[in-house]
Amino acid sequence: MTEDLTERLKRHNAGDGARTTSRKEDWKPIYFEAYLDKNDALGREKFLKSGSGRGYLKKQLKHYLEGR
């Protein structure tokens, strides 16, 4: 979750961040959601990082991910 997606991408591409993000380069958004309420965003992020949420994302992004 972030309040500034552009800045977050700049930091990831500069190698700043956790081990997972700093090991990869050329981050590009392929999907994002926007919320007015921070608690709603945190709840959605928690779901998407769960097993059910990852399955949901894979289903939604199937055609994009097949080319990877």
Secondary structure, DSSP 8 states (H G I E B T S, - for coil): --S-HHHHHHHHHTT-SSHHHHT------S-----SSHHHHHHHHHHHTSHHHHHHHHHHTHHHHHT-
